[in-house]
């Protein structure tokens, strides 16, 4: 969850020797499957598609990310720093898990919609509370489930030979021999 202050002014507090926000509205935002679903129900197209979003669609997504109630004009009062904080939050990984991508592997052409993500959650028995997680964290969990449940990919002869060459070179270097 991201908390930002919209429309406030920054002032220096001499008692604490720090800058504080005065006034403004605190807004809590969540980049989650729930907000994605709200946006897709309004615009009836995939949010994660390759098409560019209009400024109206981007603001509508920010509104869909809002947790709780805010007055209607708050979103239009956002500063460039607020928008930058939101973009940074959306782009963050939110996980320590990383994947080793196979070079040359074809990218999926499947269009990802909220319903497809809900299907994946159902298939992998992911609890419904995960729909409120950061979307990148949910995608990571889905990918982990998919990899753990799939059979290991067999290596081709060329991959086995390459691996053996690398291991032999490593051993030669460790032992200081020529082979």
C-alpha positions as CSV (number, residue, x, y, z in Angstrom):
1,X,0.0,0.0,0.0
2,X,1.2,3.5,-0.8
3,X,0.3,6.6,1.2
4,X,0.7,10.0,-0.3
5,X,-0.4,13.5,0.7
6,X,-2.1,15.5,-2.1
7,X,-2.4,19.3,-2.0
8,X,-0.4,19.8,1.1
9,X,2.4,22.3,1.7
10,X,5.8,21.5,3.1
11,X,6.9,23.4,6.2
12,X,9.9,23.2,8.5
13,X,9.2,22.2,12.1
14,X,11.8,23.8,14.3
15,X,11.1,21.5,17.2
16,X,11.9,18.4,15.4
17,X,14.3,20.0,12.8
18,X,12.5,18.3,9.9
19,X,10.2,19.1,7.1
20,X,6.5,18.2,7.6
21,X,3.4,18.3,5.4
22,X,0.7,20.7,6.5
23,X,-2.8,20.4,5.2
24,X,-3.6,18.3,2.2
25,X,-5.4,15.0,1.9
26,X,-3.7,11.7,2.8
27,X,-4.6,9.1,0.1
28,X,-4.0,5.4,0.4
29,X,-3.4,3.6,-2.9
30,X,-3.2,-0.1,-3.8
31,X,-1.9,-1.5,-7.1
32,X,-3.7,-4.8,-6.9
33,X,-5.9,-7.2,-8.8
34,X,-9.0,-5.5,-7.3
35,X,-8.0,-2.1,-8.7
36,X,-7.1,-3.7,-12.1
37,X,-10.5,-5.4,-12.1
38,X,-12.3,-2.1,-11.3
39,X,-10.5,-0.4,-14.2
40,X,-11.2,-3.2,-16.7
41,X,-14.9,-3.2,-15.8
42,X,-15.1,0.5,-16.5
43,X,-13.1,0.6,-19.8
44,X,-13.9,-3.0,-21.0
45,X,-10.4,-3.6,-22.3
46,X,-7.2,-5.2,-20.8
47,X,-5.2,-2.8,-18.6
48,X,-2.0,-4.9,-19.0
49,X,-2.3,-4.8,-22.8
50,X,0.2,-3.3,-25.1
51,X,-2.0,-0.3,-26.1
52,X,-1.1,3.1,-24.7
53,X,-3.4,4.6,-22.1
54,X,-4.9,8.0,-22.4
55,X,-4.5,10.5,-19.6
56,X,-8.1,9.9,-18.7
57,X,-7.5,6.2,-18.5
58,X,-4.4,6.7,-16.3
59,X,-6.4,9.0,-13.9
60,X,-9.2,6.4,-13.8
61,X,-6.7,3.7,-12.8
62,X,-5.3,5.9,-10.0
63,X,-9.0,6.4,-8.8
64,X,-9.4,2.6,-8.9
65,X,-6.3,2.3,-6.8
66,X,-7.7,4.5,-4.0
67,X,-8.6,2.7,-0.8
68,X,-11.6,4.3,1.0
69,X,-13.3,7.5,0.1
70,X,-11.8,10.8,-1.1
71,X,-13.4,14.0,-2.3
72,X,-13.8,14.1,-6.1
73,X,-11.2,16.9,-6.8
74,X,-8.3,15.3,-4.9
75,X,-7.0,13.2,-7.9
76,X,-6.9,16.3,-10.1
77,X,-4.7,18.1,-7.5
78,X,-1.9,15.6,-7.6
79,X,1.5,17.0,-8.1
80,X,4.2,15.6,-10.4
81,X,5.9,14.2,-7.2
82,X,2.7,12.3,-6.3
83,X,2.5,10.8,-9.9
84,X,6.2,9.9,-9.7
85,X,5.6,8.2,-6.3
86,X,2.7,6.3,-7.8
87,X,4.7,5.1,-10.8
88,X,7.6,4.1,-8.6
89,X,5.2,2.1,-6.4
90,X,3.5,0.4,-9.5
91,X,6.9,-0.5,-11.0
92,X,8.4,-1.9,-7.7
93,X,8.9,-5.7,-7.5
94,X,7.6,-6.0,-3.9
95,X,9.4,-9.4,-3.5
96,X,12.9,-10.9,-3.0
97,X,12.2,-13.7,-5.4
98,X,13.9,-13.6,-8.8
99,X,13.8,-15.8,-11.8
100,X,16.4,-17.0,-14.3
101,X,15.0,-16.4,-17.7
102,X,15.8,-18.8,-20.5
103,X,17.5,-16.9,-23.3
104,X,15.7,-17.1,-26.6
105,X,12.4,-18.2,-24.9
106,X,9.4,-16.9,-26.8
107,X,7.4,-14.3,-24.9
108,X,3.8,-15.2,-24.2
109,X,1.2,-13.5,-26.5
110,X,-1.6,-14.2,-24.2
111,X,-3.6,-11.1,-23.2
112,X,-3.7,-10.9,-19.4
113,X,-7.0,-9.7,-17.9
114,X,-8.2,-9.7,-14.3
115,X,-10.4,-12.8,-15.0
116,X,-7.3,-14.7,-16.2
117,X,-5.5,-13.8,-13.0
118,X,-8.5,-14.9,-10.9
119,X,-8.4,-18.2,-12.9
120,X,-4.7,-18.6,-12.0
121,X,-5.5,-17.9,-8.4
122,X,-8.2,-20.6,-8.4
123,X,-6.0,-23.1,-10.3
124,X,-3.1,-22.7,-7.8
125,X,-5.4,-22.5,-4.7
126,X,-4.1,-19.0,-3.9
127,X,-6.2,-17.5,-1.1
128,X,-8.6,-14.7,-2.2
129,X,-7.0,-12.2,0.2
130,X,-4.1,-12.2,-2.3
131,X,-6.3,-10.1,-4.7
132,X,-5.3,-7.1,-2.4
133,X,-1.6,-7.8,-2.7
134,X,0.7,-5.7,-4.9
135,X,0.1,-7.0,-8.4
136,X,3.8,-7.7,-9.1
137,X,3.9,-9.8,-5.9
138,X,0.9,-11.8,-6.9
139,X,2.4,-12.4,-10.4
140,X,5.5,-13.7,-8.7
141,X,3.6,-16.1,-6.6
142,X,1.7,-17.3,-9.6
143,X,4.9,-17.8,-11.5
144,X,6.5,-19.7,-8.6
145,X,3.4,-22.0,-8.4
146,X,3.5,-22.6,-12.1
147,X,7.2,-23.5,-12.1
148,X,6.9,-25.7,-9.0
149,X,4.0,-27.7,-10.5
150,X,5.5,-28.1,-14.0
151,X,7.8,-31.0,-14.9
152,X,11.5,-30.0,-15.3
153,X,12.5,-29.2,-18.8
154,X,14.8,-31.7,-20.4
155,X,18.1,-30.4,-21.6
156,X,19.0,-30.8,-25.3
157,X,22.2,-32.5,-26.3
158,X,23.8,-29.2,-27.1
159,X,22.8,-27.8,-23.6
160,X,24.2,-30.9,-21.9
161,X,27.5,-30.7,-23.9
162,X,27.8,-27.0,-23.0
163,X,27.2,-27.6,-19.3
164,X,29.8,-30.4,-19.3
165,X,32.3,-28.2,-21.1
166,X,31.7,-25.5,-18.4
167,X,32.1,-28.0,-15.6
168,X,35.3,-29.4,-17.1
169,X,36.8,-25.9,-17.5
170,X,35.9,-25.1,-13.9
171,X,37.5,-28.3,-12.6
172,X,40.6,-27.7,-14.7
173,X,41.0,-24.2,-13.2
174,X,40.5,-25.4,-9.7
175,X,43.0,-28.3,-10.0
176,X,45.5,-26.3,-12.2
177,X,45.6,-29.0,-14.9
178,X,45.3,-29.1,-18.7
179,X,42.9,-31.9,-18.8
